[in-house]
Structure formats: C-alpha cells, structure tokens
C-alpha cells in the first residue's frame, strides 16, 4: 500500500510577496508529516505532525499568529479524524492552547468528540497539555491588523492567482493545477484568512484528515466555523479517502462539503474530479468561496479552489522533493 500526504495553508487572499513563504511553510509541513509515514507511522500521527508545523508558523491563520476576534483575542478551533475507526476529536474556541490539533487528538482518544472553550482547556490540563498565555498566540502583526480594523473588513481590491508552475506528473496521481479562477476578491491587508489542514494515507492503508484555524478576522467572539466539525471542515474514511477544507466556514457547514467530497469518490469520481465538483457546487449553490485538498484511498491527489490562492504541498512515492504551490 502506497503512502501519501497533502497539506494546505488556507484558501483566500494572499499577496504575491507572501507566495514564497506560504509555499515553503506548506513544504516544511508536508516534509514533517512525510517523515512520519516513511518511518511506518500512522496517518493520524502524520496529519497531526504536519498541522503542528503549520500552527507553529506565524504566517498561517492557525495557532500562533491566528487572526483575532473583534475584542482582540485569538480563539482557535481544530479537528482530527481517524478514517479506520471513524473516531473524531475536535476543540473550539480555545484561547490558551498553543497547538489545538494536539488537544484535538487527545479528545479523539477520549469518550468525547468535541470540547469547547474553558472546558476544553480544563481537559487539556488533565491530559498534561500545558496552557499558554493568551498573549503568546497574538503576534505583533496580527495585533496591528486588529488595531487597524483589518482594513474595515469590507476593504477589498481585485487580484489574480499566482502561477506556481505545473505540479510534477507522478504515476498513479490524479492532479491538476486546481479549479480555474475568475476575477477574485483579495483582502486589502494581503493576509490569508483561511484554515490549515492535512490529509494522509499510511503504509497500512489507513486514512486521516484534520484542520486547524483562527477563524475569520474580526469575528464575533464565540463564532465557530466548519473547521472543528466533521463532514464540514474535514473527514476521513478508509476505503474512500480523506478531505480537509478551507474557506467561508458557514457555507461549508451548509453543504457538509468534506463528507460530500468522499461521496463523490464513492460514486466513482477521481480524486481531482471530486475536489473540483465540490468547489463548483460551493460556487453555484451558495456563491461560496474556498478550497479543499483530498486523497483517495489509493493516495491519489485532488485539490481545487475558487479563491485567488490556496497554498498547498504534497508528497507521493517516487517524488524526489515535496511539491508546493499556491
């Protein structure tokens, strides 16, 4: 059974000056998860490791450096799913957890499925996961953006997608450059307002998927999007594959889009066709914006977005180097 891993750094607005950093951040995360798979580790561990790497990178909207609420706090969500057992662990609205995906995995191994806020932080302490200071999660850059009102929220201008070059043609993969992009809206601050996520298939054919986010910039305190909700922000099931999504969470919740992607796989679509079909549905049904990454059960890659960019990276057997693009 072949191993495979793909990550994303969020779909949305990202200035051209950040393309290289976003690609390299995703490349590092994919490389970290790939090492777990090469050593015979589980898909679950590989996904967690990749997402921790992204949470620790202040350039992404997850963990340290996440966007802030209207009252200037980082409220973090994360979710993780084991495709072999269908067990799920998720947390929402945590403010003192450096790596929410680590806490989500602890929840997965407990009788619980989703914990939120102070209750999730109490559970973290019982699991031996240390609490950080709220201020530890707030970077100077995000604090400055919050003070400036995140460009007043509605301040946008037109942009275009960056050309990262064609991905490598790898035997057995079903990969294109993603969905075509029309004229897109880019936030004036040039910062990515998305989610990070990862999907993996290990040497035993087990699948896993996960996601982590700070949510929407200047969100109402307590707002929870699709990221910690299985079937919406992530999903995995052995025999079908795994999905991690990014975008305007409310629309992904309405369409249960992550699970729907695997339904397309079950109906016979390729990984790439399933990813593209989901984003087309998002656009046509709700005029929604976002993207997703997908691996089918055989480790074939699919990804699509209708936003200006979606930083991503993947590694498959036979590739000499992690591919990364925006």
C-alpha positions, -999 to 999 in steps of 0.1 A, spaced: 0 0 0 15 34 -10 18 63 14 7 98 5 3 132 22 -10 166 13 -14 199 32 -29 233 27 -22 267 42 -56 282 36 -76 295 7 -83 332 3 -63 363 -1 -25 362 -1 -3 389 -15 23 379 -41 50 390 -17 40 360 5 38 333 -21 73 320 -14 68 320 24 35 302 20 49 276 -3 79 270 19 57 268 50 35 242 34 65 223 21 80 221 56 47 208 70 44 182 43 80 171 48 75 167 85 44 146 80 61 126 53 89 116 76 64 101 100 49 80 71 84 69 59 91 56 94 60 35 94 40 59 115 2 62 113 -17 86 90 -32 101 122 3 109 136 14 123 102 -15 146 99 -11 159 135 26 165 129 20 184 96 -6 206 112 15 213 143 42 226 119 17 249 103 3 261 137 38 270 148 44 291 116 31 327 124 24 332 87 -6 310 88 -40 315 104 -37 288 130 -21 285 164 5 313 169 -3 342 145 -40 334 141 -64 363 133 -82 380 162 -118 385 173 -134 419 175 -122 421 211 -86 413 202 -84 376 212 -73 345 194 -100 319 196 -88 287 180 -106 256 165 -92 223 153 -104 188 144 -89 155 135 -104 122 122 -92 86 121 -105 70 89 -101 35 102 -121 38 134 -142 69 124 -132 84 157 -132 122 158 -116 147 182 -122 184 180 -119 216 200 -134 250 195 -128 285 209 -97 277 229 -75 307 239 -47 292 258 -36 262 237 -5 266 215 -13 236 193 -50 230 192 -46 199 169 -26 182 197 -55 187 221 -79 175 193 -60 143 192 -63 138 229 -101 144 226 -102 118 198 -87 92 222 -113 101 249 -150 94 252 -156 129 239 -159 142 203 -159 180 206 -150 202 235 -151 240 236 -136 269 255 -127 266 291 -139 230 293 -115 221 265 -87 239 284 -96 220 316 -94 188 297 -60 198 283 -47 202 318 -60 168 328 -42 154 297 -9 171 307 -11 196 278 2 229 292 -17 261 289 0 291 274 -8 328 280 -34 343 257 -9 369 246 15 341 234 -8 334 205 -10 371 194 18 382 171 26 419 167 15 417 130 -20 404 139 -23 429 168 -15 458 144 -41 445 119 -67 442 147 -59 478 158 -64 489 122 -97 471 120 -85 445 95 -90 470 67 -125 477 80 -134 442 69 -150 453 36 -120 469 21 -111 448 -9 -95 450 -43 -92 428 -73 -63 404 -76 -52 374 -96 -38 340 -88 -1 333 -87 14 308 -111 35 284 -91 42 262 -121 28 228 -130 30 201 -104 51 170 -112 34 143 -132 36 113 -108 25 78 -117 -9 70 -103 -18 105 -93 -48 125 -105 -36 161 -102 -43 193 -120 -35 228 -110 -68 231 -93 -101 249 -103 -100 278 -127 -101 313 -111 -123 341 -123 -118 377 -110 -113 373 -73 -116 394 -42 -85 400 -22 -85 415 12 -66 447 13 -43 437 41 -30 410 18 -32 384 46 -46 349 43 -78 344 62 -81 307 60 -75 274 77 -46 249 76 -51 212 72 -36 179 61 -47 145 48 -26 113 48 -27 77 38 -2 54 56 15 21 47 -14 1 61 -39 20 40 -53 39 69 -65 75 63 -67 106 85 -76 142 80 -75 173 101 -77 211 102 -69 240 124 -78 277 123 -82 310 140 -114 316 120 -124 348 103 -106 380 110 -126 403 134 -151 375 140 -177 378 167 -164 362 200 -176 326 202 -181 322 164 -173 287 153 -170 277 116 -166 245 98 -131 236 110 -139 216 141 -170 199 125 -165 165 109 -180 163 75 -177 201 71 -141 211 77 -125 176 75 -134 139 71 -117 106 66 -129 71 59 -108 41 50 -117 28 15 -127 62 3 -100 87 14 -97 120 34 -105 156 29 -96 189 45 -113 221 35 -108 259 39 -129 289 31 -160 306 44 -170 281 70 -207 288 72 -211 277 36 -191 245 41 -213 237 70 -245 242 49 -232 218 22 -214 194 46 -188 197 19 -160 175 32 -182 145 35 -198 153 1 -163 150 -15 -160 114 -3 -195 107 -15 -183 118 -50 -154 94 -46 -179 66 -37 -198 75 -68 -167 68 -89 -152 102 -94 -114 106 -93 -98 125 -65 -93 155 -87 -128 154 -102 -143 151 -67 -124 181 -55 -134 202 -85 -170 191 -82 -172 202 -46 -158 237 -53 -181 240 -83 -211 231 -61 -199 256 -34 -198 283 -61 -230 275 -79 -252 267 -49 -241 293 -24 -217 316 -43 -193 304 -16 -155 308 -17 -129 283 -6 -109 253 -14 -101 217 -4 -75 191 -6 -82 154 -10 -66 120 -11 -84 89 -22 -78 55 -6 -50 48 -31 -32 80 -23 -42 99 -54 -43 137 -50 -70 162 -57 -73 198 -49 -93 228 -60 -102 263 -51 -121 293 -65 -101 319 -45 -70 338 -56 -47 313 -39 -45 282 -17 -11 274 -5 -6 236 -6 21 209 -8 21 172 -13 45 142 -14 39 109 -31 61 78 -36 86 83 -64 88 121 -60 123 134 -53 110 165 -35 78 178 -19 58 198 -45 44 231 -32 23 257 -49 -2 285 -43 
